[in-house]
Amino acid sequence: MKIPFMRLDRQYALHKDEILSICDNVFSHGRVLQGKEVDSLENKLSEIHRSKHSVAVNSGTDALYFALLSLGILPKDKVIVPSLSFIASASPIERIGAIPVFVDSTFQYHSDVDQIIKIIRTEDIKCVVFVHLYGELVDLSYLYEECKKNDVILIEDGAQALGAVNGDYILGDNSDAATLSFDPMKIAGAYGSGGAVITNSDIVKQKIIRLRYHGRDENRVYVNLGYNSQMSSIQAAIIEFKIKKMTEWTKKRIEIARKYKSHILSGIIAPKENNNTTHVYHKYAIRCTSINRDEIKNKLLDLGIQTMIHYIKPLYSEPIFDIYKVDRSQFPVTEKLTNELLSLPIYPELLDSEVDFVIESLSRFS
Ligand SMILES: Cc1ncc(COP(=O)(O)O)c(C=O)c1O
């Protein structure tokens, strides 16, 4: 049996008619960039996140870069970032010339909030970027209060957490801005690239609208140096179509996650699902604690099951951050996790028989 890590081909086969009709509609009206579909997606995102504004851009990376710029982050400012995340959670900080300050993770995978609070109370920090890793939304209300008390900006990187809920709390509720990615691997992925910033600030919204198109203002005057980071109308319409499917798809992801968890044997720790939260399981990352992660990965591949590692290295170990000469011993949890984590296939199109095969295969080695 072959079980790839993602099956966008299967998703397309299941929804071909709707997707082709979206393309036909946009080709027919011809406004292929920043068309009415983009406005509609932005309204939808604001509705989901109860935010005043949403601004669509061309990637999650640009969304974070623009959020940092529009909130006034400058070269040499210190910005707290996770040590375990995708490179794009930290690279926009480097692009600005600001200084990343890495924090250790918890065994729940996300950054250690207590450590962040300790740092913002004692160091001159300008901003915190908090990543809701793998699709679990962490309640940041206390952190946000602390940030406000210490005059620190809080940005949520919600690239992996579209649709995640924690009690009454939704992405964007407790921060100055939150960012999303619609990269094809994401829960509501574009057939290309896409991202968005969610914010309640009129100023942030206005600055990002200018940044995404050459610094042009409402009077078509080029008032700032900007970029070309427009979202195409087709991608916006496809993302909105996928967002409408999200409740059903998330249900299926949760079902698969629970099935994996209930069959996981010794030597492996499954992700913890907290009461009161809707984890959207963008990734299902197990910890191989007393069995060798790389060996298991290879053995599963021999059986046709593709897994991935999120992430193979702590962010501070990437060569672009060598200049900061980070002391790895300060990050015991991230160091351990990067040797243990293994992401199993999880997507709504995964068949029951395939989930059973992953479970059965894993049980042979644990
Ligand atoms: C946590 C995180 N932040 C940022 C990004 C960047 O998003 P994009 O690939 O849309 O630029 C991604 C995804 O790829 C991500 O997973």
The ligand as an SDF file (V2000), in Angstrom:
LIG
                    3D

 16 16  0  0  0  0  0  0  0  0999 V2000
    4.4400   28.2200   11.1690 C   0  0  0  0  0  0  0  0  0  0  0  0
    4.5660   28.7950    9.7840 C   0  0  0  0  0  0  0  0  0  0  0  0
    4.8350   30.1090    9.6460 N   0  0  0  0  0  0  0  0  0  0  0  0
    4.9380   30.6850    8.4400 C   0  0  0  0  0  0  0  0  0  0  0  0
    4.7750   29.9480    7.2940 C   0  0  0  0  0  0  0  0  0  0  0  0
    4.9660   30.6270    5.9760 C   0  0  0  0  0  0  0  0  0  0  0  0
    3.8680   30.5410    5.1540 O   0  0  0  0  0  0  0  0  0  0  0  0
    4.0390   30.5390    3.5440 P   0  0  0  0  0  0  0  0  0  0  0  0
    4.6090   29.2180    3.1660 O   0  0  0  0  0  0  0  0  0  0  0  0
    2.6340   30.7280    3.0680 O   0  0  0  0  0  0  0  0  0  0  0  0
    4.9220   31.6630    3.1970 O   0  0  0  0  0  0  0  0  0  0  0  0
    4.4760   28.5760    7.3910 C   0  0  0  0  0  0  0  0  0  0  0  0
    4.2440   27.7170    6.2350 C   0  0  0  0  0  0  0  0  0  0  0  0
    4.6110   27.3310    5.3630 O   0  0  0  0  0  0  0  0  0  0  0  0
    4.3890   27.9760    8.6740 C   0  0  0  0  0  0  0  0  0  0  0  0
    4.1330   26.6880    8.8070 O   0  0  0  0  0  0  0  0  0  0  0  0
  1  2  1  0
  2  3  1  0
  2 15  2  0
  3  4  2  0
  4  5  1  0
  5  6  1  0
  5 12  2  0
  6  7  1  0
  7  8  1  0
  8  9  2  0
  8 10  1  0
  8 11  1  0
 12 13  1  0
 12 15  1  0
 13 14  2  0
 15 16  1  0
M  END
$$$$
